[in-house]
């Protein structure tokens, strides 16, 4: 079953590869935050997020 969310991989103006996670409504809900030297590096970044995010702790930071 698809959630409508998708990862997009793209090349930025500096020639680096980046990824972003796009919600079903088209809003960007996460991005790589850094450029990768190869498309494969961006794909590895996505796989890392997929593996680790489900079990990630949630920390609420107070001012």
N, C-alpha and C positions, 0 to 999 in steps of 0.2 A: 504494500500500500504506500503510495507516494504522499508525502506531506506538502508537496508543492515547493518545498525549499530546494535550492540548488547551489552548488559551488560553481563559481565562474573563475577561470584562469585567463589572465590577460597580460599583455606586455605594456608597460607604462612608457611615458615619454622619454625616460632615461635608458630605455632598453632592458629594464629589469622585469622579471616575471612576478606577478602578484596573484593572490586569490582573494575572493570575497564570498561570503555566504549571503544569499539573497532569499528573503522570505517570499511566501506565495503572493503577497501583495506588491512585490517589487522593491520593498525597502531593504537596504543593506543592513544586516544585523551583526556582522562580524567581518573583519578583514585581516590580512596577513600582517599588517603593521610594518612590514619590511619587504624589500625587494629581494628576489632570488636571481642568481646568475643564469639559471636554466629553468625551462618549463618543468623538467623532472623534479627540481628542487621544490617548486611550488606544489607539485603533486604530493611530494613527501610531507610537506607542511600540512596539507589537508589531511593526510592519513594520520599524522600525529594528533591533530585536533580530534578527529573521529575516535581514535583509540582512547584518548585521555579525558575528553570532556564529560563523558557519562558518569565517571566516578570522581570528578573534580569537587573539591570542597567549596562551599560558598562562605566567604568572609564578608561581614558587614563592617565597613570602616566608618567610624564616627569622627567628626571634627574635634 
